[in-house]
Amino acid sequence: MIDTVELAGDSGDDLAGWQLPGPASRLRSEAQWAWIDATLAASTAEFLIVAGHYPILSVCEHGPTTQLIDRLAPLMAAANASAYLAGHDHCAEYLEQYGFAHHGVGAAHLYDASTAHAAAVPSASLKWHYLPGDAPSTKDDASRGAFAAATWDGASLRVVHYDQDGAEIFAAPPVPPRGS
């Protein structure tokens, strides 16, 4: 897990990802970037998952985060990372871009169906976005939450999204081990 607020700045008044002010401390931010770079480059893990509060890409309420697109995405791509998990946006989504999966899993207690930033992500990168009425439950969608789980079945990594009652609402394609 990485501290995306340290890397991109505080969203304070609920800023969009492209509006974030940048790090409060360049020294701390650059130290974390160096650690991320070294850690990703040295990893020999079969599956490399990075998680942070802000999304790299998102079609939802706050949209993509410029600093993470510019710096984190290339580091993850170079390391052949498996997936990035993010909260911040109160939605559930799955995108593919830069050679790895992006999962928005920020709908734990409340779901927001916003697609306000759909035009801000690369064309065809959005593969799934949870919309009201998609859940098998009969509860009011406006008050629903959602979550995801990453599992390994011995051959591949799977990220499955669930509604607040634990009913599966989406299973992303399996991710093979790095280097396979």
C-alpha positions in Angstrom: 0.0 0.0 0.0 1.2 3.5 -0.8 0.3 6.9 0.6 -1.3 8.6 -2.4 -2.1 11.7 -0.4 1.6 12.1 0.3 2.3 11.7 -3.4 -0.5 13.8 -5.0 -1.7 16.1 -2.2 -4.8 16.4 -0.1 -8.2 16.5 -1.8 -9.4 18.9 0.9 -12.6 20.3 -0.7 -13.2 17.1 -2.7 -11.1 18.1 -5.6 -11.0 16.1 -8.9 -7.8 14.0 -9.5 -6.4 16.5 -12.0 -6.9 19.4 -9.4 -4.9 17.9 -6.6 -2.2 20.4 -5.5 0.7 18.1 -5.4 2.6 16.9 -2.3 2.8 19.0 0.9 6.4 17.9 1.3 8.5 17.3 -1.8 11.2 15.6 0.4 8.7 13.0 1.8 7.0 12.5 -1.6 10.3 11.9 -3.4 11.4 9.5 -0.7 8.2 7.5 -1.2 8.6 7.6 -5.0 12.1 6.2 -4.6 10.8 3.5 -2.3 8.0 2.6 -4.7 10.4 2.4 -7.6 12.9 0.2 -5.8 10.3 -2.0 -4.3 8.4 -2.6 -7.6 11.7 -3.2 -9.5 13.0 -5.7 -6.9 9.8 -7.7 -6.6 9.9 -11.4 -7.6 6.3 -12.0 -6.5 4.1 -14.0 -8.8 1.4 -11.3 -8.4 2.2 -7.7 -7.7 -0.7 -5.6 -6.4 -0.4 -2.0 -5.4 -3.1 -0.2 -3.4 -3.7 3.4 -2.7 -6.5 5.8 -1.7 -6.6 7.8 -4.9 -7.2 5.9 -8.2 -4.8 6.1 -11.1 -7.8 5.9 -13.5 -11.5 6.3 -12.6 -14.6 7.3 -14.5 -16.3 8.1 -11.2 -16.9 11.2 -9.1 -13.2 12.4 -8.7 -11.8 10.9 -11.9 -8.2 10.0 -12.7 -5.2 11.3 -10.7 -2.7 13.1 -12.9 0.3 12.6 -10.6 -0.3 8.8 -10.5 -0.8 8.6 -14.2 2.4 10.4 -14.8 4.6 8.6 -12.3 3.0 5.5 -10.8 1.6 4.0 -13.9 4.9 3.8 -15.7 6.6 2.3 -12.7 3.9 -0.4 -12.4 4.0 -1.1 -16.1 7.8 -1.5 -16.1 7.5 -3.9 -13.1 4.8 -5.9 -14.9 2.4 -5.3 -12.0 -0.8 -7.3 -11.8 -3.3 -4.8 -10.4 -4.0 -1.5 -8.7 -6.7 -1.1 -6.1 -8.1 2.3 -5.1 -10.8 3.8 -2.9 -11.6 7.5 -2.8 -14.4 7.4 -5.5 -17.5 5.8 -4.0 -18.0 3.4 -6.9 -17.1 0.0 -8.1 -15.3 -0.2 -11.5 -12.8 -2.2 -13.5 -10.5 -0.7 -16.1 -7.5 -2.1 -18.1 -4.7 0.3 -19.1 -0.9 0.5 -19.0 -0.7 -3.3 -18.9 -2.5 -3.9 -15.6 -5.9 -4.0 -14.1 -7.4 -1.0 -12.2 -10.1 -1.7 -9.6 -12.2 1.0 -8.0 -13.3 -0.4 -4.6 -14.3 2.7 -2.7 -18.0 2.0 -2.3 -17.8 0.3 1.1 -20.6 2.2 2.9 -22.2 4.2 0.1 -22.4 3.8 -3.6 -22.2 6.7 -6.1 -23.1 5.8 -9.7 -21.3 8.8 -11.1 -19.5 8.5 -14.5 -18.6 12.2 -14.5 -15.1 11.4 -15.7 -15.8 8.8 -18.3 -14.3 11.0 -21.0 -11.1 11.5 -18.9 -9.9 7.9 -19.2 -8.3 6.4 -22.3 -10.8 5.1 -24.8 -11.9 1.5 -24.2 -10.1 1.2 -20.9 -13.4 1.0 -18.9 -14.5 -2.7 -18.8 -17.1 -2.5 -16.1 -18.8 0.0 -13.9 -21.5 -0.9 -11.3 -24.7 0.9 -12.0 -27.9 1.0 -9.9 -30.0 -2.0 -10.6 -27.1 -4.3 -11.4 -27.1 -5.9 -7.9 -29.0 -9.0 -7.3 -30.3 -7.5 -4.0 -33.7 -5.8 -3.8 -32.4 -3.1 -1.4 -32.5 0.6 -2.4 -29.4 1.1 -4.6 -28.8 4.7 -3.4 -27.9 3.4 0.0 -25.9 0.4 -1.1 -22.3 -0.3 -0.6 -19.9 -2.7 -2.4 -16.5 -4.3 -1.9 -14.0 -6.5 -3.6 -11.8 -9.4 -2.8 -8.6 -10.6 -4.5 -8.0 -14.3 -4.4 -5.4 -16.7 -5.8 -6.6 -20.1 -7.1 -3.2 -21.7 -7.6 -2.9 -20.5 -11.2 -4.2 -16.9 -11.4 -5.2 -13.9 -9.5 -9.0 -13.1 -9.4 -10.6 -9.9 -8.3 -14.3 -10.2 -7.6 -16.6 -7.3 -6.7 -19.5 -7.9 -4.4 -22.6 -6.0 -3.3 -23.0 -5.1 0.4 -24.8 -8.4 1.0 -21.9 -10.4 -0.3 -23.6 -11.3 -3.7 -21.1 -11.4 -6.5 -21.7 -8.5 -9.0 -18.6 -8.8 -11.2 -15.6 -11.1 -11.6 -12.7 -9.6 -13.5 -10.8 -11.8 -16.0 -8.1 -13.9 -14.3 -4.6 -12.4 -14.2 -1.8 -14.8 -14.9 1.4 -14.8 -12.8 4.0 -12.2 -13.8 6.4 -13.5 -16.4 4.1 -16.1 -17.7 
